[in-house]
Amino acid sequence: MTLGAIGLILLSLLLSAVSAPPLAAFLPVAAKGAMVVTSEPFASEAGVQILKQGGNAVDAAVAVGFALAVTHPFAGNIGGGGFMVIHLANGRNTVIDYREEAPEKATRDMYLDGQGAIIPKASTVGSLSVGVPGTVAGLAMAESEYGKLGLRTVLEPAIKLALDGFPVSHALSESLRHYSPLLSRFDQSRRIYLRNGNYYRAGEIFKQPELAATLELIAQQGPGAFYDGIIARKIVATMKQYDGLITLADLRNYRAIERKPLTGHFRGNEIVTVPPPSSGGVALIEMLNILEPLNLGPPDAYHSIHLMTEAMRRAYADRSRYLGDTDFVSVPVAGLLSKAYAANLRAAILASPPDSPIDAGNPMPFEGPDTTHFSIVDAAGDAVSNTYTLNGGYGSGITVKGAGFLLNNEMDDFTSKPGSPNMYGLIQSEANAIAPHKRPLSCMTPTIVLRHGTVRMVVGSPGGSTIMNTVLEVMLNVLVYKMDVLHAVTAPRFHDQWKPNALFLERGRFSADTIARLRQAGYTLRFLKSMGECEAITVNPKTGWRFGAADPRGSGEAVGY
């Protein structure tokens, strides 16, 4: 090589270094004290504000939950529901289930016509799609049982954001325009979120005085205001306006439920996750059990994708057949989580050609039964992993008149008709059939990973049917491939949910060789722009430093101090 050629190479490298982003852009946010990661920057700041006021991780989580109802109406909510996984530094682990419920008047075949066919959009748009909301009850229970500051204090950031307003982001502006066909169908949604066609532009201030008044009532009177007071009456009036089913009795009878978390073990780590009526924890542990002893090989290569995909297919097949609300149906949880059952499934994977036809397994012999996520770790080592949802973007599209918040369309997560897919393409069974006061099956997978009793990782994601697989892949990126948390949530994703028979890949993220090998093996490939929006935290077990990463697929933020 000539000296001139060497000079050109050095000049090229120098120019690349000058124009390249700073190294910090490729590193997770680091903090010695506490870390908050959410899907929206103002909500992240609200959580940190509460921590700096002396609150713990639960106080911060409740503050974030209410703040997102203001700043992230796409999924943040007080008109929906979800699950909160809590780890306390004293060793206690618990789950608060505040999933929505079917109203008393709900019936098994309410979305079928006279010929037994599913009525289009009946379970996804408008009043009949709304389940009894659980978010306010769940957040209030968490604050009462495990918070330090009280509901009045932790609601202050959300009330201020609603009353004073906040600048609309480009993402929110585009989202409201995209969902205008849904929101414009309902008068209050059209007025508040679309300004009757005068769409919000990025940078404009979005004030929500009616929502501020609603949050102020909850702060002053507690959850009773929502379930048996002024807000409850507004919900019922809106239901009557649109011929919905929810009554004052439905609201009065709603209760958040504290449940024992599911626990699993993977290569020396304890997995603390959510039980039914979410299917997420069961599916996650089942997949980890299958994969635990296997040499997965390099990430995002044919061998690892093949093994993980086959684990996914079997977990989703079992989800379809067995999972439902355990307060109503018997679910073989112990069998599905059994290491022996996983060994049988693993042996079948290793003995079968790729993408072989499969059905749900038989866990009985081993029996002894659109969404947003945020992750928080405080200075004391308490942690919260919380996923909650309106289901589809902006839920049912209905805003409660005089109260300023959207209602969910969570009834679509029930089985409208056994064997028919829901809005996410998931096939569901009689175990998830509609019944009064029953909670619909969920894919939400808020999870905390412990190592020797202390927090190693806090993780979760939105994404409908892709949630469990997103959480699985991000966890494996950290626990197996030793990626830092930012690279773990940024890495390419893939997804297989058994039916439809397709392996979904993020477009442009996998090598041509890997794609060719997957096709040669018999997989039917489909491509999506992106999957999930994971918000995650890892903790260095030796130094205690917290590292946070908001998924670049979204517009969230990690904030620590």
Protein Blocks (a to p, Z undefined) as FASTA:
>chain_A
ZZklmmmmmmmmmmmmmmpccfklmpccddfkbccddfbfklmmmmmmmmmnopafklmm
mmmmmmmmmmmmmlgcckbccddddddfkopacdddfbdcddfkbcfklmbcfkopaceh
klmgcjklpccdfklmmmmmmmmmmmmnojklmmmmmmmmmmnopaddfklmmmmmmmmm
mmmmpmklmmmmnonopacdehiacddfklmmmmmmmmmnommlmmmpmklmmmmmmmmm
nopabdfklmmmpccdddddddddeehiacdddddfbfklmmmmmmmmmmmmpcebjehi
fklmmmmmmmmmmmmmmmmmmgccfklbccdfklmmpmklmmmmmmmmmmpcehiacddd
dfklmpgbdcdddddddfkopacdddddehiahilopacehklpacdfklmmpcfbghia
cfkopacdfklgccehiacddfbdcdcddeehiafbdcddehijmmmmmmmmmmmmmmmn
opafklmmmpccdddehiacdddddehiacfklmmmmmmnopacdddfbecjdddddddf
knopacddddfkbmcdcddZZ
